[in-house]
Amino acid sequence: MLIREATRKDSTQIIAVMTNAEASNLMLFGPGERKLEPEQFGSYIEKLYHSHHSALFVAEMEQKIVAYLILQGNEPSRIAHRAYLVIGIHSDYRGRKIGTALFNHVEDWAKVNGIHRLELTVMENNEAGIALYKKMGFDIEGIKRNSLYVDGQYINEYYMSKLL
């Protein structure tokens, strides 16, 4: 497995993994709700690539992108030490320690780039995601009550973070 920073040419493959991850119905966007275009997404990747506080990393197996982890940082000095994370792993590749590898890589990158706090939100019914985040040292800080409306039900989200 290769973990690397994404480039513009990866946009089509990353979009495919995002679409697959969203099909789980455990992401912010519901299945088929988001329509991403490779050219626009390529511009987003390019913007992250040139940021000191943000990045998009991919996990590759046999030259195929199977997962991504977005680290969205901040520019204002008072919050430049923190970054918000979003991860997605293709359903065919879950349970293979890919998430662990991505988090370890991102933590190393974050430390070098002055990031002290990693944060994310996760649906309270996403047991696999919560287990991964806890394994990686994230703690639940709070609950965002009735944060999402999914299939006719309100779903709480957990605020989770890790200090580096």
C-alpha positions as CSV (number, residue, x, y, z in Angstrom):
1,M,0.0,0.0,0.0
2,L,1.2,3.5,-0.9
3,I,0.1,6.6,1.0
4,R,0.7,9.8,-0.8
5,E,-0.6,13.3,-1.3
6,A,-3.2,13.6,-4.0
7,T,-2.6,15.5,-7.3
8,R,-5.1,16.9,-9.8
9,K,-4.9,13.8,-11.9
10,D,-6.3,11.7,-9.1
11,S,-9.7,13.5,-9.1
12,T,-11.7,10.9,-11.0
13,Q,-10.5,8.0,-8.8
14,I,-11.1,10.0,-5.6
15,I,-14.6,10.9,-6.7
16,A,-15.3,7.2,-7.3
17,V,-14.1,6.4,-3.8
18,M,-16.2,9.3,-2.3
19,T,-19.3,8.0,-4.2
20,N,-18.8,4.5,-2.9
21,A,-18.2,5.8,0.7
22,E,-21.3,7.9,0.6
23,A,-23.3,4.8,-0.5
24,S,-22.8,3.5,3.1
25,N,-25.3,6.2,4.2
26,L,-22.9,7.1,7.0
27,M,-21.4,10.3,5.5
28,L,-22.6,13.9,5.4
29,F,-23.8,13.5,1.8
30,G,-26.4,10.8,1.2
31,P,-26.0,8.2,-1.6
32,G,-26.0,9.9,-5.0
33,E,-26.7,13.3,-3.5
34,R,-23.4,15.0,-4.4
35,K,-22.4,15.5,-8.0
36,L,-18.6,16.1,-8.3
37,E,-16.9,17.0,-11.5
38,P,-13.3,15.9,-12.1
39,E,-12.2,19.4,-13.3
40,Q,-13.6,21.3,-10.3
41,F,-12.5,18.7,-7.9
42,G,-9.0,18.8,-9.4
43,S,-8.9,22.5,-8.7
44,Y,-9.8,21.8,-5.1
45,I,-7.0,19.2,-4.8
46,E,-4.6,21.8,-6.3
47,K,-5.7,24.4,-3.7
48,L,-5.1,21.9,-0.9
49,Y,-1.7,20.9,-2.4
50,H,-0.5,24.4,-2.1
51,S,-1.7,25.1,1.4
52,H,0.5,24.9,4.5
53,H,-2.4,23.8,6.7
54,S,-4.4,21.5,4.4
55,A,-3.8,18.4,2.4
56,L,-5.6,15.4,0.7
57,F,-3.9,12.0,1.0
58,V,-4.8,8.9,-0.8
59,A,-4.1,5.2,-0.2
60,E,-3.2,3.3,-3.3
61,M,-3.2,-0.5,-3.8
62,E,-2.0,-1.9,-7.2
63,Q,-2.0,1.6,-8.6
64,K,-5.7,2.1,-7.7
65,I,-6.9,4.7,-5.2
66,V,-8.9,2.9,-2.5
67,A,-9.2,5.6,0.2
68,Y,-8.7,9.2,1.0
69,L,-8.2,11.4,4.0
70,I,-8.8,15.2,3.7
71,L,-7.1,17.4,6.3
72,Q,-8.7,20.9,6.1
73,G,-6.7,23.5,8.0
74,N,-7.2,27.1,8.9
75,E,-5.3,30.3,8.1
76,P,-6.2,32.7,10.9
77,S,-3.4,32.5,13.5
78,R,-5.7,31.7,16.5
79,I,-7.0,28.5,14.8
80,A,-4.1,27.7,12.5
81,H,-3.0,24.9,14.9
82,R,-6.1,22.8,14.2
83,A,-7.4,20.8,11.2
84,Y,-10.7,19.1,10.4
85,L,-10.5,15.5,8.9
86,V,-12.7,13.6,6.5
87,I,-11.9,10.0,5.6
88,G,-13.5,7.6,3.1
89,I,-12.5,4.0,2.3
90,H,-13.9,2.1,-0.6
91,S,-16.2,-0.7,0.7
92,D,-14.2,-3.4,-1.0
93,Y,-11.1,-2.4,1.0
94,R,-12.4,-1.8,4.5
95,G,-11.0,-3.8,7.4
96,R,-7.5,-3.9,5.9
97,K,-5.8,-1.3,8.2
98,I,-5.9,1.3,5.4
99,G,-7.6,3.8,7.8
100,T,-4.9,3.2,10.4
101,A,-2.2,3.8,7.8
102,L,-3.8,7.0,6.5
103,F,-4.2,8.4,10.1
104,N,-0.6,7.6,11.0
105,H,0.6,9.3,7.8
106,V,-1.6,12.4,8.4
107,E,-0.4,12.7,12.0
108,D,3.2,12.7,10.9
109,W,2.4,15.4,8.2
110,A,0.4,17.4,10.8
111,K,3.3,17.5,13.3
112,V,5.8,18.7,10.7
113,N,3.3,21.4,9.5
114,G,2.5,22.8,12.9
115,I,-0.9,21.2,13.4
116,H,-1.6,20.5,17.1
117,R,-5.3,19.5,17.1
118,L,-7.1,17.1,14.7
119,E,-10.9,17.1,14.8
120,L,-13.8,15.4,13.1
121,T,-17.4,14.6,13.4
122,V,-19.0,11.2,13.1
123,M,-22.6,9.9,13.1
124,E,-23.2,8.1,16.4
125,N,-24.4,5.0,14.5
126,N,-21.2,4.7,12.6
127,E,-19.7,2.0,14.9
128,A,-16.8,1.1,12.6
129,G,-15.8,4.7,12.2
130,I,-16.0,5.5,15.9
131,A,-13.9,2.3,16.7
132,L,-11.2,3.4,14.2
133,Y,-11.1,7.0,15.6
134,K,-10.9,5.8,19.2
135,K,-8.1,3.3,18.2
136,M,-6.2,6.2,16.7
137,G,-6.5,8.2,20.0
138,F,-9.5,10.4,19.3
139,D,-11.8,11.3,22.2
140,I,-15.4,12.2,22.1
141,E,-15.7,15.9,23.1
142,G,-19.4,16.3,22.7
143,I,-22.6,15.5,20.9
144,K,-24.1,17.5,18.1
145,R,-27.8,16.6,18.8
146,N,-30.1,15.9,15.9
147,S,-27.4,17.2,13.6
148,L,-28.4,15.2,10.5
149,Y,-31.7,14.1,9.1
150,V,-31.2,10.6,7.5
151,D,-34.0,8.4,6.1
152,G,-36.7,10.2,8.1
153,Q,-34.7,10.1,11.4
154,Y,-32.6,12.7,13.2
155,I,-29.1,11.4,13.9
156,N,-26.7,12.8,16.5
157,E,-23.0,13.4,15.6
158,Y,-20.1,13.1,17.9
159,Y,-17.4,15.8,18.0
160,M,-14.1,14.0,18.3
161,S,-10.5,15.3,18.6
162,K,-7.0,14.3,19.2
163,L,-4.2,16.5,20.4
164,L,-0.7,15.9,19.0
